[in-house]
Each structure stands twice: as structure tokens, then as C-alpha cells.
């Protein structure tokens, strides 16, 4: 899945660090004396913090900007895999975090600057217990950083195995609904990945989404939208409505109610039932300008997630900051 092109798109789209995403330059690794110990401590701290939070990615080999634009990716800063191999990183993670995190996947991604250059994308699942870093402390992700957890937070994480634990992840894919070459109809479709990160079967879950500023009502109370309708096949598990705002814009509300169980570690893309996509034909080079247009239009997704006995989760994502999860998926 991961490639140099996908990493570059993160940089072009200026996908900001968040609760589930962390960038690290090549300097995050070291094998030199005292500095080595500090770097190993930081690796254990950052990886365990993501597992203790909602799970996510650490991309080793991407440098952030300095100053006001920190937390935004600046450029690829490749790692020499002959010095720092995948096996070396795997051993650092496994031997310095207690208990060991199950399900960590390291994706080596080749970079064309040199045959030895690569980026390591580390995929970290949300865990069902609390993990301790090398310094004997427990950390979590908060405001783009790894911070020490309070006692009650550690206790709550350790109780995850007793309640349902479902996560949500958003992304985009390039789509083409054109009927012919003279009527281009490009869009960016949503991917909404729901995953059962717990150890119990989830019998029911529900997702409520508000897509902001995607349309307006005219003087005759007719609804107009910047979304493109992709299909007529809206499933019975999906309910939609539109709501006007005082500023003249309109939001789109989507409610998804599951009709099946979700087994442990099973995941689905519920967006396959959606029949709309964000327009991507506003500029000739929309592939490169689209993220800025989406941010200027204040396209956001406000979400709530419910599942069995799990306390509901909620949040807001900026559509312009969402990564492309699969360039080839146009369904």
C-alpha cells in the first residue's frame, strides 16, 4: 500500500500531525553512545503513546517544518536502511515497551534518492491494555505530543478489554463519475474505516456524521450542493438529511446504523454505502489544489461513534487534511 508517491501526497496536501499521525525526521534514530539511549527512549515513548490512545501511524523519514508551521510535513528526510534496518527498529520497539504491543506493522518504503534510502511507516493498533515505555512511564497522544498519563487514565486503558472498543478512521480516494470524456466529473470519495479494536464481538454500532458547508438553499428552498452523486443505491442502513445555517450555507447529515456484528479486529469501510463524493473538477490541476480549496471552503466532518457498551466517541476532521488511502480505488 505505502509508496513514495503516497508519502509525497501527504506533503503536498500538508496533512497535519494529529492524534493518530506523527512525523519523525531521520534524526529520530541513532546508534551513538548516550544519544542512542535517548533516541530509544523516545521511540518507546512515542509508539506506546499511540497504542495507549487510539492507535495510528508514525512515519519515520519525514521532516516537519520549524517554527509556526511545525506539525506540518516539510520534506522527505530518508533513513539509511543499511544502518537502521526494519529488524533493528522492530527489536527496539519490542524490547523497550512492556507489555509488548501486539499487531505493530512496519512498512519499509523505498525512496529513489539512493538505493539504501527508505521511510518506515509504523502502523500501531490501539491496545487493550496500557503499555509502559522504557523510562517506566505510561504515555498518551495529546495535542500532537506524547505526554505522561494520570493514574485514572492508565486504569481506564487497562479496562478496555471489558468494554467494546471501536475506532473510526477517515481518508479519501480519487473517483471518476464521468459519463464521457467531454463531461468530466471527478470527485474525492470518503473512506470511513470502522474497526473493532477490542476482544469482544460488537453487536451494534452507529455512526453520525455532519459534513459542513457542502451546499446552500436558494430562495425557493431548493438544496444545492458541492457534492457529486455517484450512485442511486443508498442502503437501508443509511439515513441522510440537509440543514441550513444562518450564514446561508448548508450541512449534510449522515447516520449509519449497522445491520451486522463486527468481530474482534474486523474492519469495514462503511463509506462504500455513501453515494456522494466531494467535487474535484474545480481547477484543471485539481489534484494539487484541491486540499487548499477544501480548507478554504471549511469542509469538515463532525462525527460521533456509538457501539454496544462503549462510551461514545466524537471528534472533528478537516477534509483538506485527510490522506489519500488508495489511489486506485474509484468505487
Number of C-alpha atoms within 10 A of each C-alpha: 8 15 15 14 11 16 22 16 15 20 20 16 21 19 20 22 20 19 19 20 18 26 22 20 19 21 13 16 21 16 12 9 8 9 12 14 14 14 17 20 19 18 23 23 28 20 29 33 30 29 28 28 20 21 23 20 23 23 20 24 27 27 22 22 13 11 7 7 11 13 21 22 26 18 17 22 19 24 24 16 18 11 12 15 15 16 11 11 16 14 11 15 23 15 13 20 23 17 14 14 21 13 11 19 14 19 17 18 18 19 20 11 10 10 11 14 18 28 29 25 21 20 21 24 22 29 24 21 17 25 28 20 24 21 12 13 14 24 28 25 26 16 9 15 17 21 16 16 17 11 9 9 16 19 13 12 18 16 13 19 16 13 17 22 28 26 18 19 15 19 19 23 20 21 22 17 17 13 9 8 7 7 9 13 19 20 26 23 28 25 23 18 16 21 19 23 24 22 16 16 16 22 14 15 21 16 22 19 20 21 21 22 23 22 20 21 17 10 7 6 9 8 14 13 18 14 18 18 16 18 12 9 9 14 12 11 13 16 13 14 10 18 16 16 12 6 8 11 16 21 21 19 18 17 17 21 16 17 12 10 13 21 16 17 15 15 16 14 15 18 17 16 15 22 17 20 22 23 21 27 16 14 11 9 10 16 17 13 15 20 23 16 16 20 14 10 14 16 20 21 21 16 19 17 20 20 21 16 13 16 12 14 14 14 10 13 17 18 24 22 21 21 22 21 17 15 13 10 12 13 12
